[in-house]
Amino acid sequence: MKRLTAKKLLVLPKGKYHDGDGLYISISRNGKGKWSFRYRARKKSREMELGRFLDVSLIDARLHAFSNKQLLRKNIDPIDDKNRAEVLRQQQNKKFSGIAEEYIRTKKMPE
């Protein structure tokens, strides 16, 4: 199978195209599309959005796919890993006072 090229991406008609190693691009119209990574984890087929074409280059999309493949080799689901990282990032942005207020509010709830 031939892999995609940067020039070819600009002229592809509407449709979904495979680059290899689970990397796909869905073209909505000439020069517009979205990258995705398809894989199987725990006997489930999953698809992870990687970003819009032009915002994410072909090389960057391939790097994302490669890093997701590495996670899969360690039996880590890339979508679950991304969600976990987002939760941690949100927790780190909270101030102590906000966390304390939330703790007090939950402790005051009737059981």
Jmol script that loads the backbone (N, CA, C; Angstrom):
load data "model"
ATOM      1  N   MET A   1       0.830  -1.175   0.000  1.00  0.00           N
ATOM      2  CA  MET A   1       0.000   0.000   0.000  1.00  0.00           C
ATOM      3  C   MET A   1       0.883   1.249   0.000  1.00  0.00           C
ATOM      4  N   LYS A   2       0.503   2.219  -0.791  1.00  0.00           N
ATOM      5  CA  LYS A   2       1.247   3.472  -0.840  1.00  0.00           C
ATOM      6  C   LYS A   2       0.817   4.363   0.315  1.00  0.00           C
ATOM      7  N   ARG A   3       1.773   5.000   0.928  1.00  0.00           N
ATOM      8  CA  ARG A   3       1.464   5.931   2.007  1.00  0.00           C
ATOM      9  C   ARG A   3       1.096   7.279   1.419  1.00  0.00           C
ATOM     10  N   LEU A   4       0.396   8.065   2.203  1.00  0.00           N
ATOM     11  CA  LEU A   4      -0.015   9.394   1.759  1.00  0.00           C
ATOM     12  C   LEU A   4       1.185  10.329   1.696  1.00  0.00           C
ATOM     13  N   THR A   5       1.070  11.368   0.890  1.00  0.00           N
ATOM     14  CA  THR A   5       2.090  12.415   0.825  1.00  0.00           C
ATOM     15  C   THR A   5       1.412  13.751   1.097  1.00  0.00           C
ATOM     16  N   ALA A   6       2.194  14.743   1.488  1.00  0.00           N
ATOM     17  CA  ALA A   6       1.648  16.072   1.784  1.00  0.00           C
ATOM     18  C   ALA A   6       0.960  16.668   0.557  1.00  0.00           C
ATOM     19  N   LYS A   7       1.543  16.494  -0.618  1.00  0.00           N
ATOM     20  CA  LYS A   7       0.940  17.032  -1.843  1.00  0.00           C
ATOM     21  C   LYS A   7      -0.368  16.330  -2.165  1.00  0.00           C
ATOM     22  N   LYS A   8      -0.385  15.017  -1.993  1.00  0.00           N
ATOM     23  CA  LYS A   8      -1.574  14.233  -2.307  1.00  0.00           C
ATOM     24  C   LYS A   8      -2.745  14.607  -1.396  1.00  0.00           C
ATOM     25  N   LEU A   9      -2.451  14.938  -0.143  1.00  0.00           N
ATOM     26  CA  LEU A   9      -3.501  15.298   0.807  1.00  0.00           C
ATOM     27  C   LEU A   9      -4.293  16.525   0.362  1.00  0.00           C
ATOM     28  N   LEU A  10      -3.645  17.430  -0.321  1.00  0.00           N
ATOM     29  CA  LEU A  10      -4.297  18.670  -0.747  1.00  0.00           C
ATOM     30  C   LEU A  10      -5.301  18.463  -1.879  1.00  0.00           C
ATOM     31  N   VAL A  11      -5.188  17.367  -2.613  1.00  0.00           N
ATOM     32  CA  VAL A  11      -6.055  17.156  -3.772  1.00  0.00           C
ATOM     33  C   VAL A  11      -6.956  15.928  -3.652  1.00  0.00           C
ATOM     34  N   LEU A  12      -6.937  15.250  -2.524  1.00  0.00           N
ATOM     35  CA  LEU A  12      -7.781  14.063  -2.354  1.00  0.00           C
ATOM     36  C   LEU A  12      -9.253  14.448  -2.355  1.00  0.00           C
ATOM     37  N   PRO A  13     -10.094  13.649  -3.042  1.00  0.00           N
ATOM     38  CA  PRO A  13     -11.533  13.912  -2.982  1.00  0.00           C
ATOM     39  C   PRO A  13     -12.105  13.468  -1.627  1.00  0.00           C
ATOM     40  N   LYS A  14     -13.357  13.839  -1.375  1.00  0.00           N
ATOM     41  CA  LYS A  14     -14.032  13.496  -0.133  1.00  0.00           C
ATOM     42  C   LYS A  14     -13.985  11.986   0.094  1.00  0.00           C
ATOM     43  N   GLY A  15     -13.664  11.594   1.336  1.00  0.00           N
ATOM     44  CA  GLY A  15     -13.596  10.177   1.677  1.00  0.00           C
ATOM     45  C   GLY A  15     -12.648   9.933   2.839  1.00  0.00           C
ATOM     46  N   LYS A  16     -12.463   8.660   3.180  1.00  0.00           N
ATOM     47  CA  LYS A  16     -11.573   8.264   4.270  1.00  0.00           C
ATOM     48  C   LYS A  16     -10.408   7.488   3.685  1.00  0.00           C
ATOM     49  N   TYR A  17      -9.186   7.863   4.070  1.00  0.00           N
ATOM     50  CA  TYR A  17      -7.981   7.276   3.492  1.00  0.00           C
ATOM     51  C   TYR A  17      -7.065   6.770   4.595  1.00  0.00           C
ATOM     52  N   HIS A  18      -6.447   5.625   4.331  1.00  0.00           N
ATOM     53  CA  HIS A  18      -5.555   4.959   5.271  1.00  0.00           C
ATOM     54  C   HIS A  18      -4.108   5.277   4.915  1.00  0.00           C
ATOM     55  N   ASP A  19      -3.319   5.654   5.914  1.00  0.00           N
ATOM     56  CA  ASP A  19      -1.898   5.931   5.694  1.00  0.00           C
ATOM     57  C   ASP A  19      -1.031   4.756   6.148  1.00  0.00           C
ATOM     58  N   GLY A  20      -1.559   3.909   6.982  1.00  0.00           N
ATOM     59  CA  GLY A  20      -0.797   2.795   7.536  1.00  0.00           C
ATOM     60  C   GLY A  20      -0.695   2.916   9.042  1.00  0.00           C
ATOM     61  N   ASP A  21      -0.481   1.795   9.720  1.00  0.00           N
ATOM     62  CA  ASP A  21      -0.331   1.755  11.185  1.00  0.00           C
ATOM     63  C   ASP A  21      -1.503   2.373  11.929  1.00  0.00           C
ATOM     64  N   GLY A  22      -2.716   2.239  11.384  1.00  0.00           N
ATOM     65  CA  GLY A  22      -3.910   2.719  12.070  1.00  0.00           C
ATOM     66  C   GLY A  22      -4.217   4.195  11.862  1.00  0.00           C
ATOM     67  N   LEU A  23      -3.421   4.890  11.074  1.00  0.00           N
ATOM     68  CA  LEU A  23      -3.632   6.321  10.841  1.00  0.00           C
ATOM     69  C   LEU A  23      -4.544   6.527   9.635  1.00  0.00           C
ATOM     70  N   TYR A  24      -5.594   7.320   9.834  1.00  0.00           N
ATOM     71  CA  TYR A  24      -6.563   7.624   8.785  1.00  0.00           C
ATOM     72  C   TYR A  24      -6.767   9.126   8.693  1.00  0.00           C
ATOM     73  N   ILE A  25      -7.187   9.561   7.516  1.00  0.00           N
ATOM     74  CA  ILE A  25      -7.638  10.937   7.345  1.00  0.00           C
ATOM     75  C   ILE A  25      -8.997  10.888   6.673  1.00  0.00           C
ATOM     76  N   SER A  26      -9.932  11.647   7.216  1.00  0.00           N
ATOM     77  CA  SER A  26     -11.264  11.778   6.630  1.00  0.00           C
ATOM     78  C   SER A  26     -11.328  13.151   5.978  1.00  0.00           C
ATOM     79  N   ILE A  27     -11.410  13.158   4.657  1.00  0.00           N
ATOM     80  CA  ILE A  27     -11.457  14.410   3.901  1.00  0.00           C
ATOM     81  C   ILE A  27     -12.923  14.813   3.738  1.00  0.00           C
ATOM     82  N   SER A  28     -13.259  16.038   4.165  1.00  0.00           N
ATOM     83  CA  SER A  28     -14.622  16.535   4.017  1.00  0.00           C
ATOM     84  C   SER A  28     -14.775  17.341   2.729  1.00  0.00           C
ATOM     85  N   ARG A  29     -13.720  18.025   2.334  1.00  0.00           N
ATOM     86  CA  ARG A  29     -13.648  18.708   1.042  1.00  0.00           C
ATOM     87  C   ARG A  29     -12.180  18.985   0.766  1.00  0.00           C
ATOM     88  N   ASN A  30     -11.848  19.409  -0.435  1.00  0.00           N
ATOM     89  CA  ASN A  30     -10.433  19.591  -0.800  1.00  0.00           C
ATOM     90  C   ASN A  30      -9.691  20.430   0.233  1.00  0.00           C
ATOM     91  N   GLY A  31      -8.613  19.860   0.761  1.00  0.00           N
ATOM     92  CA  GLY A  31      -7.765  20.573   1.711  1.00  0.00           C
ATOM     93  C   GLY A  31      -8.298  20.620   3.126  1.00  0.00           C
ATOM     94  N   LYS A  32      -9.447  20.015   3.416  1.00  0.00           N
ATOM     95  CA  LYS A  32     -10.037  20.018   4.761  1.00  0.00           C
ATOM     96  C   LYS A  32     -10.283  18.585   5.193  1.00  0.00           C
ATOM     97  N   GLY A  33      -9.929  18.283   6.431  1.00  0.00           N
ATOM     98  CA  GLY A  33     -10.155  16.935   6.927  1.00  0.00           C
ATOM     99  C   GLY A  33      -9.726  16.782   8.370  1.00  0.00           C
ATOM    100  N   LYS A  34      -9.893  15.569   8.903  1.00  0.00           N
ATOM    101  CA  LYS A  34      -9.523  15.259  10.286  1.00  0.00           C
ATOM    102  C   LYS A  34      -8.709  13.976  10.320  1.00  0.00           C
ATOM    103  N   TRP A  35      -7.698  13.974  11.158  1.00  0.00           N
ATOM    104  CA  TRP A  35      -6.882  12.792  11.386  1.00  0.00           C
ATOM    105  C   TRP A  35      -7.515  11.944  12.471  1.00  0.00           C
ATOM    106  N   SER A  36      -7.379  10.626  12.338  1.00  0.00           N
ATOM    107  CA  SER A  36      -7.821   9.734  13.399  1.00  0.00           C
ATOM    108  C   SER A  36      -6.899   8.512  13.449  1.00  0.00           C
ATOM    109  N   PHE A  37      -6.911   7.874  14.598  1.00  0.00           N
ATOM    110  CA  PHE A  37      -6.113   6.669  14.831  1.00  0.00           C
ATOM    111  C   PHE A  37      -7.080   5.569  15.240  1.00  0.00           C
ATOM    112  N   ARG A  38      -7.116   4.482  14.464  1.00  0.00           N
ATOM    113  CA  ARG A  38      -8.000   3.352  14.741  1.00  0.00           C
ATOM    114  C   ARG A  38      -7.173   2.191  15.288  1.00  0.00           C
ATOM    115  N   TYR A  39      -7.743   1.521  16.306  1.00  0.00           N
ATOM    116  CA  TYR A  39      -7.019   0.416  16.942  1.00  0.00           C
ATOM    117  C   TYR A  39      -8.004  -0.483  17.687  1.00  0.00           C
ATOM    118  N   ARG A  40      -7.487  -1.595  18.184  1.00  0.00           N
ATOM    119  CA  ARG A  40      -8.258  -2.504  19.028  1.00  0.00           C
ATOM    120  C   ARG A  40      -7.574  -2.597  20.373  1.00  0.00           C
ATOM    121  N   ALA A  41      -8.384  -2.459  21.426  1.00  0.00           N
ATOM    122  CA  ALA A  41      -7.876  -2.598  22.790  1.00  0.00           C
ATOM    123  C   ALA A  41      -8.935  -3.342  23.597  1.00  0.00           C
ATOM    124  N   ARG A  42      -8.516  -4.350  24.312  1.00  0.00           N
ATOM    125  CA  ARG A  42      -9.419  -5.167  25.126  1.00  0.00           C
ATOM    126  C   ARG A  42     -10.627  -5.645  24.305  1.00  0.00           C
ATOM    127  N   LYS A  43     -10.331  -6.163  23.120  1.00  0.00           N
ATOM    128  CA  LYS A  43     -11.326  -6.737  22.206  1.00  0.00           C
ATOM    129  C   LYS A  43     -12.369  -5.724  21.737  1.00  0.00           C
ATOM    130  N   LYS A  44     -12.022  -4.443  21.770  1.00  0.00           N
ATOM    131  CA  LYS A  44     -12.920  -3.385  21.303  1.00  0.00           C
ATOM    132  C   LYS A  44     -12.219  -2.570  20.227  1.00  0.00           C
ATOM    133  N   SER A  45     -12.949  -2.258  19.166  1.00  0.00           N
ATOM    134  CA  SER A  45     -12.411  -1.354  18.150  1.00  0.00           C
ATOM    135  C   SER A  45     -12.657   0.073  18.608  1.00  0.00           C
ATOM    136  N   ARG A  46     -11.633   0.905  18.500  1.00  0.00           N
ATOM    137  CA  ARG A  46     -11.751   2.290  18.953  1.00  0.00           C
ATOM    138  C   ARG A  46     -11.140   3.207  17.904  1.00  0.00           C
ATOM    139  N   GLU A  47     -11.591   4.453  17.924  1.00  0.00           N
ATOM    140  CA  GLU A  47     -11.048   5.458  17.016  1.00  0.00           C
ATOM    141  C   GLU A  47     -10.826   6.740  17.809  1.00  0.00           C
ATOM    142  N   MET A  48      -9.624   7.282  17.690  1.00  0.00           N
ATOM    143  CA  MET A  48      -9.217   8.459  18.443  1.00  0.00           C
ATOM    144  C   MET A  48      -8.933   9.606  17.488  1.00  0.00           C
ATOM    145  N   GLU A  49      -9.574  10.748  17.724  1.00  0.00           N
ATOM    146  CA  GLU A  49      -9.320  11.930  16.896  1.00  0.00           C
ATOM    147  C   GLU A  49      -7.938  12.491  17.237  1.00  0.00           C
ATOM    148  N   LEU A  50      -7.190  12.873  16.212  1.00  0.00           N
ATOM    149  CA  LEU A  50      -5.851  13.431  16.421  1.00  0.00           C
ATOM    150  C   LEU A  50      -5.775  14.913  16.075  1.00  0.00           C
ATOM    151  N   GLY A  51      -6.789  15.432  15.421  1.00  0.00           N
ATOM    152  CA  GLY A  51      -6.795  16.850  15.082  1.00  0.00           C
ATOM    153  C   GLY A  51      -7.157  17.085  13.631  1.00  0.00           C
ATOM    154  N   ARG A  52      -7.344  18.361  13.312  1.00  0.00           N
ATOM    155  CA  ARG A  52      -7.716  18.741  11.951  1.00  0.00           C
ATOM    156  C   ARG A  52      -6.489  18.794  11.051  1.00  0.00           C
ATOM    157  N   PHE A  53      -6.707  18.381   9.811  1.00  0.00           N
ATOM    158  CA  PHE A  53      -5.663  18.488   8.799  1.00  0.00           C
ATOM    159  C   PHE A  53      -5.362  19.970   8.607  1.00  0.00           C
ATOM    160  N   LEU A  54      -4.155  20.294   8.404  1.00  0.00           N
ATOM    161  CA  LEU A  54      -3.538  21.622   8.322  1.00  0.00           C
ATOM    162  C   LEU A  54      -3.123  22.102   9.705  1.00  0.00           C
ATOM    163  N   ASP A  55      -3.933  21.829  10.762  1.00  0.00           N
ATOM    164  CA  ASP A  55      -3.473  22.123  12.123  1.00  0.00           C
ATOM    165  C   ASP A  55      -2.450  21.079  12.557  1.00  0.00           C
ATOM    166  N   VAL A  56      -2.679  19.837  12.132  1.00  0.00           N
ATOM    167  CA  VAL A  56      -1.780  18.719  12.432  1.00  0.00           C
ATOM    168  C   VAL A  56      -1.216  18.226  11.098  1.00  0.00           C
ATOM    169  N   SER A  57       0.080  18.324  10.946  1.00  0.00           N
ATOM    170  CA  SER A  57       0.720  17.920   9.693  1.00  0.00           C
ATOM    171  C   SER A  57       0.741  16.397   9.564  1.00  0.00           C
ATOM    172  N   LEU A  58       1.058  15.928   8.384  1.00  0.00           N
ATOM    173  CA  LEU A  58       1.186  14.495   8.138  1.00  0.00           C
ATOM    174  C   LEU A  58       2.244  13.885   9.053  1.00  0.00           C
ATOM    175  N   ILE A  59       3.359  14.554   9.201  1.00  0.00           N
ATOM    176  CA  ILE A  59       4.437  14.044  10.060  1.00  0.00           C
ATOM    177  C   ILE A  59       3.982  13.978  11.515  1.00  0.00           C
ATOM    178  N   ASP A  60       3.306  15.044  11.989  1.00  0.00           N
ATOM    179  CA  ASP A  60       2.816  15.044  13.370  1.00  0.00           C
ATOM    180  C   ASP A  60       1.769  13.954  13.590  1.00  0.00           C
ATOM    181  N   ALA A  61       0.892  13.755  12.614  1.00  0.00           N
ATOM    182  CA  ALA A  61      -0.128  12.705  12.725  1.00  0.00           C
ATOM    183  C   ALA A  61       0.543  11.338  12.826  1.00  0.00           C
ATOM    184  N   ARG A  62       1.581  11.114  12.018  1.00  0.00           N
ATOM    185  CA  ARG A  62       2.316   9.845  12.086  1.00  0.00           C
ATOM    186  C   ARG A  62       3.005   9.677  13.439  1.00  0.00           C
ATOM    187  N   LEU A  63       3.533  10.763  13.992  1.00  0.00           N
ATOM    188  CA  LEU A  63       4.161  10.692  15.317  1.00  0.00           C
ATOM    189  C   LEU A  63       3.136  10.363  16.397  1.00  0.00           C
ATOM    190  N   HIS A  64       1.943  10.979  16.313  1.00  0.00           N
ATOM    191  CA  HIS A  64       0.865  10.659  17.258  1.00  0.00           C
ATOM    192  C   HIS A  64       0.497   9.182  17.160  1.00  0.00           C
ATOM    193  N   ALA A  65       0.350   8.690  15.938  1.00  0.00           N
ATOM    194  CA  ALA A  65       0.003   7.281  15.735  1.00  0.00           C
ATOM    195  C   ALA A  65       1.089   6.368  16.305  1.00  0.00           C
ATOM    196  N   PHE A  66       2.352   6.736  16.086  1.00  0.00           N
ATOM    197  CA  PHE A  66       3.467   5.938  16.600  1.00  0.00           C
ATOM    198  C   PHE A  66       3.462   5.912  18.130  1.00  0.00           C
ATOM    199  N   SER A  67       3.257   7.046  18.761  1.00  0.00           N
ATOM    200  CA  SER A  67       3.250   7.082  20.233  1.00  0.00           C
ATOM    201  C   SER A  67       2.054   6.306  20.784  1.00  0.00           C
ATOM    202  N   ASN A  68       0.916   6.357  20.078  1.00  0.00           N
ATOM    203  CA  ASN A  68      -0.242   5.566  20.510  1.00  0.00           C
ATOM    204  C   ASN A  68       0.030   4.077  20.366  1.00  0.00           C
ATOM    205  N   LYS A  69       0.744   3.680  19.315  1.00  0.00           N
ATOM    206  CA  LYS A  69       1.126   2.274  19.133  1.00  0.00           C
ATOM    207  C   LYS A  69       2.018   1.807  20.290  1.00  0.00           C
ATOM    208  N   GLN A  70       2.915   2.690  20.733  1.00  0.00           N
ATOM    209  CA  GLN A  70       3.781   2.346  21.855  1.00  0.00           C
ATOM    210  C   GLN A  70       2.969   2.124  23.126  1.00  0.00           C
ATOM    211  N   LEU A  71       1.948   2.954  23.340  1.00  0.00           N
ATOM    212  CA  LEU A  71       1.077   2.764  24.503  1.00  0.00           C
ATOM    213  C   LEU A  71       0.358   1.416  24.418  1.00  0.00           C
ATOM    214  N   LEU A  72      -0.127   1.085  23.235  1.00  0.00           N
ATOM    215  CA  LEU A  72      -0.834  -0.188  23.052  1.00  0.00           C
ATOM    216  C   LEU A  72       0.072  -1.377  23.334  1.00  0.00           C
ATOM    217  N   ARG A  73       1.350  -1.272  22.982  1.00  0.00           N
ATOM    218  CA  ARG A  73       2.302  -2.361  23.273  1.00  0.00           C
ATOM    219  C   ARG A  73       2.459  -2.574  24.775  1.00  0.00           C
ATOM    220  N   LYS A  74       2.207  -1.505  25.550  1.00  0.00           N
ATOM    221  CA  LYS A  74       2.287  -1.595  27.015  1.00  0.00           C
ATOM    222  C   LYS A  74       0.913  -1.907  27.617  1.00  0.00           C
ATOM    223  N   ASN A  75      -0.055  -2.289  26.754  1.00  0.00           N
ATOM    224  CA  ASN A  75      -1.432  -2.576  27.169  1.00  0.00           C
ATOM    225  C   ASN A  75      -2.126  -1.367  27.797  1.00  0.00           C
ATOM    226  N   ILE A  76      -1.832  -0.180  27.281  1.00  0.00           N
ATOM    227  CA  ILE A  76      -2.473   1.053  27.728  1.00  0.00           C
ATOM    228  C   ILE A  76      -3.342   1.568  26.583  1.00  0.00           C
ATOM    229  N   ASP A  77      -4.617   1.787  26.867  1.00  0.00           N
ATOM    230  CA  ASP A  77      -5.534   2.316  25.856  1.00  0.00           C
ATOM    231  C   ASP A  77      -5.233   3.813  25.681  1.00  0.00           C
ATOM    232  N   PRO A  78      -4.890   4.261  24.463  1.00  0.00           N
ATOM    233  CA  PRO A  78      -4.535   5.670  24.251  1.00  0.00           C
ATOM    234  C   PRO A  78      -5.646   6.659  24.619  1.00  0.00           C
ATOM    235  N   ILE A  79      -6.910   6.300  24.385  1.00  0.00           N
ATOM    236  CA  ILE A  79      -8.003   7.212  24.748  1.00  0.00           C
ATOM    237  C   ILE A  79      -8.106   7.330  26.259  1.00  0.00           C
ATOM    238  N   ASP A  80      -8.017   6.204  26.970  1.00  0.00           N
ATOM    239  CA  ASP A  80      -8.056   6.237  28.428  1.00  0.00           C
ATOM    240  C   ASP A  80      -6.884   7.038  28.977  1.00  0.00           C
ATOM    241  N   ASP A  81      -5.708   6.872  28.383  1.00  0.00           N
ATOM    242  CA  ASP A  81      -4.519   7.608  28.819  1.00  0.00           C
ATOM    243  C   ASP A  81      -4.708   9.110  28.609  1.00  0.00           C
ATOM    244  N   LYS A  82      -5.277   9.494  27.478  1.00  0.00           N
ATOM    245  CA  LYS A  82      -5.524  10.907  27.191  1.00  0.00           C
ATOM    246  C   LYS A  82      -6.530  11.488  28.190  1.00  0.00           C
ATOM    247  N   ASN A  83      -7.595  10.737  28.493  1.00  0.00           N
ATOM    248  CA  ASN A  83      -8.597  11.195  29.458  1.00  0.00           C
ATOM    249  C   ASN A  83      -8.000  11.347  30.851  1.00  0.00           C
ATOM    250  N   ARG A  84      -7.155  10.386  31.233  1.00  0.00           N
ATOM    251  CA  ARG A  84      -6.493  10.448  32.537  1.00  0.00           C
ATOM    252  C   ARG A  84      -5.607  11.682  32.631  1.00  0.00           C
ATOM    253  N   ALA A  85      -4.872  11.964  31.567  1.00  0.00           N
ATOM    254  CA  ALA A  85      -3.990  13.135  31.556  1.00  0.00           C
ATOM    255  C   ALA A  85      -4.799  14.427  31.658  1.00  0.00           C
ATOM    256  N   GLU A  86      -5.957  14.477  31.015  1.00  0.00           N
ATOM    257  CA  GLU A  86      -6.815  15.670  31.074  1.00  0.00           C
ATOM    258  C   GLU A  86      -7.348  15.890  32.488  1.00  0.00           C
ATOM    259  N   VAL A  87      -7.760  14.821  33.153  1.00  0.00           N
ATOM    260  CA  VAL A  87      -8.254  14.928  34.531  1.00  0.00           C
ATOM    261  C   VAL A  87      -7.136  15.443  35.435  1.00  0.00           C
ATOM    262  N   LEU A  88      -5.937  14.896  35.282  1.00  0.00           N
ATOM    263  CA  LEU A  88      -4.803  15.364  36.093  1.00  0.00           C
ATOM    264  C   LEU A  88      -4.500  16.835  35.842  1.00  0.00           C
ATOM    265  N   ARG A  89      -4.565  17.249  34.577  1.00  0.00           N
ATOM    266  CA  ARG A  89      -4.295  18.647  34.241  1.00  0.00           C
ATOM    267  C   ARG A  89      -5.341  19.559  34.891  1.00  0.00           C
ATOM    268  N   GLN A  90      -6.605  19.136  34.881  1.00  0.00           N
ATOM    269  CA  GLN A  90      -7.659  19.935  35.510  1.00  0.00           C
ATOM    270  C   GLN A  90      -7.460  20.007  37.020  1.00  0.00           C
ATOM    271  N   GLN A  91      -7.049  18.896  37.622  1.00  0.00           N
ATOM    272  CA  GLN A  91      -6.824  18.874  39.067  1.00  0.00           C
ATOM    273  C   GLN A  91      -5.667  19.785  39.459  1.00  0.00           C
ATOM    274  N   GLN A  92      -4.638  19.835  38.642  1.00  0.00           N
ATOM    275  CA  GLN A  92      -3.479  20.663  38.949  1.00  0.00           C
ATOM    276  C   GLN A  92      -3.809  22.143  38.856  1.00  0.00           C
ATOM    277  N   ASN A  93      -4.814  22.498  38.052  1.00  0.00           N
ATOM    278  CA  ASN A  93      -5.180  23.903  37.895  1.00  0.00           C
ATOM    279  C   ASN A  93      -6.093  24.401  39.003  1.00  0.00           C
ATOM    280  N   LYS A  94      -6.611  23.499  39.829  1.00  0.00           N
ATOM    281  CA  LYS A  94      -7.491  23.909  40.923  1.00  0.00           C
ATOM    282  C   LYS A  94      -6.666  24.481  42.074  1.00  0.00           C
ATOM    283  N   LYS A  95      -7.243  25.483  42.714  1.00  0.00           N
ATOM    284  CA  LYS A  95      -6.599  26.053  43.890  1.00  0.00           C
ATOM    285  C   LYS A  95      -7.002  25.241  45.112  1.00  0.00           C
ATOM    286  N   PHE A  96      -6.190  25.315  46.153  1.00  0.00           N
ATOM    287  CA  PHE A  96      -6.470  24.575  47.374  1.00  0.00           C
ATOM    288  C   PHE A  96      -7.816  24.982  47.952  1.00  0.00           C
ATOM    289  N   SER A  97      -8.137  26.279  47.912  1.00  0.00           N
ATOM    290  CA  SER A  97      -9.403  26.752  48.480  1.00  0.00           C
ATOM    291  C   SER A  97     -10.589  26.105  47.764  1.00  0.00           C
ATOM    292  N   GLY A  98     -10.487  25.928  46.448  1.00  0.00           N
ATOM    293  CA  GLY A  98     -11.565  25.288  45.701  1.00  0.00           C
ATOM    294  C   GLY A  98     -11.723  23.835  46.079  1.00  0.00           C
ATOM    295  N   ILE A  99     -10.612  23.155  46.256  1.00  0.00           N
ATOM    296  CA  ILE A  99     -10.643  21.746  46.647  1.00  0.00           C
ATOM    297  C   ILE A  99     -11.220  21.616  48.060  1.00  0.00           C
ATOM    298  N   ALA A 100     -10.822  22.526  48.966  1.00  0.00           N
ATOM    299  CA  ALA A 100     -11.326  22.502  50.337  1.00  0.00           C
ATOM    300  C   ALA A 100     -12.834  22.751  50.367  1.00  0.00           C
ATOM    301  N   GLU A 101     -13.308  23.717  49.593  1.00  0.00           N
ATOM    302  CA  GLU A 101     -14.752  24.001  49.537  1.00  0.00           C
ATOM    303  C   GLU A 101     -15.528  22.788  49.021  1.00  0.00           C
ATOM    304  N   GLU A 102     -14.998  22.134  47.998  1.00  0.00           N
ATOM    305  CA  GLU A 102     -15.655  20.954  47.444  1.00  0.00           C
ATOM    306  C   GLU A 102     -15.700  19.830  48.471  1.00  0.00           C
ATOM    307  N   TYR A 103     -14.627  19.653  49.215  1.00  0.00           N
ATOM    308  CA  TYR A 103     -14.559  18.621  50.253  1.00  0.00           C
ATOM    309  C   TYR A 103     -15.592  18.898  51.345  1.00  0.00           C
ATOM    310  N   ILE A 104     -15.666  20.149  51.805  1.00  0.00           N
ATOM    311  CA  ILE A 104     -16.610  20.519  52.864  1.00  0.00           C
ATOM    312  C   ILE A 104     -18.047  20.332  52.377  1.00  0.00           C
ATOM    313  N   ARG A 105     -18.323  20.750  51.147  1.00  0.00           N
ATOM    314  CA  ARG A 105     -19.670  20.631  50.585  1.00  0.00           C
ATOM    315  C   ARG A 105     -20.099  19.164  50.523  1.00  0.00           C
ATOM    316  N   THR A 106     -19.199  18.266  50.114  1.00  0.00           N
ATOM    317  CA  THR A 106     -19.558  16.843  50.012  1.00  0.00           C
ATOM    318  C   THR A 106     -19.728  16.218  51.402  1.00  0.00           C
ATOM    319  N   LYS A 107     -18.993  16.698  52.381  1.00  0.00           N
ATOM    320  CA  LYS A 107     -19.110  16.156  53.740  1.00  0.00           C
ATOM    321  C   LYS A 107     -20.400  16.618  54.408  1.00  0.00           C
ATOM    322  N   LYS A 108     -20.932  17.774  54.008  1.00  0.00           N
ATOM    323  CA  LYS A 108     -22.164  18.291  54.584  1.00  0.00           C
ATOM    324  C   LYS A 108     -23.410  17.663  53.969  1.00  0.00           C
ATOM    325  N   MET A 109     -23.254  16.941  52.873  1.00  0.00           N
ATOM    326  CA  MET A 109     -24.389  16.314  52.200  1.00  0.00           C
ATOM    327  C   MET A 109     -25.018  15.277  53.117  1.00  0.00           C
ATOM    328  N   PRO A 110     -26.375  15.243  53.186  1.00  0.00           N
ATOM    329  CA  PRO A 110     -27.021  14.208  53.993  1.00  0.00           C
ATOM    330  C   PRO A 110     -26.806  12.822  53.397  1.00  0.00           C
ATOM    331  N   GLU A 111     -26.632  11.871  54.287  1.00  0.00           N
ATOM    332  CA  GLU A 111     -26.382  10.494  53.799  1.00  0.00           C
ATOM    333  C   GLU A 111     -27.628   9.700  53.696  1.00  0.00           C
TER     334      GLU A 111
END
end "model"
wireframe off; spacefill off
backbone 0.3
color backbone group
